[in-house]
Amino acid sequence: MVPDLPPLPALTRAEAELIDRYLDVVDLLGRINPARDGDTYRGLRAAQALVARAAELRDALTLMHQRGESELHAPTLARALRVLDGERRTARVTVPPLSDS
């Protein structure tokens, strides 16, 4: 049985787009991370896609700025990231801890 997730906090459309595009970029960076197992072709494909996703992330932030949303409400956005599994997804971007073996 799937556990009930907390609801997403109320976000503006631009904030939701920012979160979605940010997680897209994070997912691709996790696939590119040279400290993680994988093959070079997978990393290459992710790097190629990263260009477009980074532009979409830039566009989301540009739209927020143009609409006068000049501040990021970090606690609210962090809650949204947690609901969307952001902690696990961003962990793939970091260097894994040393193994005991």
C-alpha distance (Angstrom), angle and dihedral (degrees) to the residues before:
residue distance angle dihedral
M1 . . .
V2 3.80 . .
P3 3.81 114.1 .
D4 3.78 117.5 -120.1
L5 3.77 110.3 -102.3
P6 3.77 120.0 -144.1
P7 3.79 112.6 -103.4
L8 3.76 119.3 -97.1
P9 3.79 112.2 -99.2
A10 3.78 117.3 -109.7
L11 3.79 107.6 -81.6
T12 3.76 133.2 177.4
R13 3.78 114.2 -114.4
A14 3.80 88.5 -106.9
E15 3.83 92.3 51.3
A16 3.80 90.6 50.0
E17 3.80 89.6 50.5
L18 3.82 90.2 49.3
I19 3.81 91.6 52.1
D20 3.81 92.6 46.9
R21 3.79 94.3 48.1
Y22 3.82 92.2 43.9
L23 3.80 90.8 54.1
D24 3.82 90.4 47.0
V25 3.81 89.0 56.4
V26 3.81 92.5 44.6
D27 3.80 91.5 51.3
L28 3.80 91.1 52.0
L29 3.80 92.8 46.5
G30 3.80 88.3 51.8
R31 3.81 89.6 55.1
I32 3.81 90.9 49.1
N33 3.84 95.6 46.2
P34 3.83 105.4 123.7
A35 3.81 90.8 -155.0
R36 3.81 89.4 66.5
D37 3.78 128.5 74.9
G38 3.77 116.6 -99.3
D39 3.75 141.7 100.7
T40 3.78 129.9 -82.4
Y41 3.80 93.9 -115.9
R42 3.79 91.2 57.9
G43 3.80 89.8 49.5
L44 3.79 91.5 46.9
R45 3.80 92.2 52.3
A46 3.80 90.8 48.5
A47 3.81 91.5 48.6
Q48 3.79 90.9 51.3
A49 3.81 91.2 50.9
L50 3.81 91.0 45.5
V51 3.80 91.4 71.5
A52 3.80 92.8 61.5
R53 3.82 94.4 40.7
A54 3.82 91.5 50.1
A55 3.81 89.5 52.6
E56 3.81 89.5 51.0
L57 3.81 89.8 50.3
R58 3.81 89.6 50.5
D59 3.80 90.0 49.4
A60 3.81 91.8 51.1
L61 3.79 90.9 52.8
T62 3.81 91.3 44.7
L63 3.80 90.5 53.1
M64 3.79 91.4 50.1
H65 3.79 90.6 50.6
Q66 3.80 92.7 47.4
R67 3.81 90.7 50.8
G68 3.78 90.6 54.2
E69 3.80 95.1 -105.6
S70 3.78 91.1 139.0
E71 3.80 98.8 159.8
L72 3.77 131.3 59.4
H73 3.79 111.2 -136.4
A74 3.79 94.8 -140.8
P75 3.82 99.6 -172.9
T76 3.81 91.9 52.3
L77 3.80 93.8 43.4
A78 3.81 90.9 46.6
R79 3.82 89.7 53.7
A80 3.80 89.4 51.9
L81 3.80 90.7 49.6
R82 3.80 91.3 51.0
V83 3.82 92.2 50.6
L84 3.82 88.8 50.5
D85 3.83 92.6 51.7
G86 3.80 92.4 -104.1
E87 3.80 94.5 151.9
R88 3.80 93.0 60.1
R89 3.79 92.9 40.4
T90 3.80 94.9 50.1
A91 3.81 91.4 45.8
R92 3.81 88.3 68.0
V93 3.81 88.9 65.2
T94 3.81 94.3 59.6
V95 3.78 129.1 78.5
P96 3.79 108.5 -91.9
P97 3.81 117.2 -118.0
L98 3.79 118.6 -97.2
S99 3.76 113.7 -89.3
D100 3.82 120.8 -128.1
S101 3.78 92.9 -125.2
